[in-house]
């Protein structure tokens, strides 16, 4: 049995909700699903970018660079998701 933070006694390996890979999974605050390291990092980045885009829009600042970064993160996640779908066909 693995030991770690309280509540982590279960096997940390499972299927990522985005890419479908069987890897170590991570929790994100406010989310029930668990994700692999790459997907959890990209999802957290996209959530932060959305908040920043909303704040910049409200303040009347340019959001072009933030939108570009959001598209890059989204494309990576979409690519991993599509690879999972092809692998499961």
PESUL-V496469 format. One record per backbone hydrogen bond with DSSP energy under -0.5 kcal/mol. NH is the residue of the N-H (numbers start at 1). CO is the residue of the C=O. Records with the same first field share a line. If there is no record, write none. Layout:
NH = CO + CO
This chain:
8 = 5
14 = 23
16 = 14 + 21
17 = 34
20 = 16
23 = 14 + 21
25 = 12
26 = 35
28 = 33
31 = 28
35 = 26
40 = 36
41 = 37
42 = 38
43 = 39
44 = 40
45 = 41
46 = 42
47 = 43
48 = 44
49 = 45
50 = 46
51 = 47
52 = 48
53 = 49
54 = 50
55 = 51
56 = 52
57 = 53
58 = 54
59 = 55
60 = 56 + 57
61 = 56
67 = 63
68 = 64
69 = 65
70 = 66
71 = 67
72 = 68
73 = 69
74 = 70
75 = 71
76 = 72
77 = 73
78 = 74
79 = 75
80 = 76
81 = 77
82 = 78
83 = 79
84 = 80
85 = 81
86 = 82
87 = 83
88 = 84
89 = 86
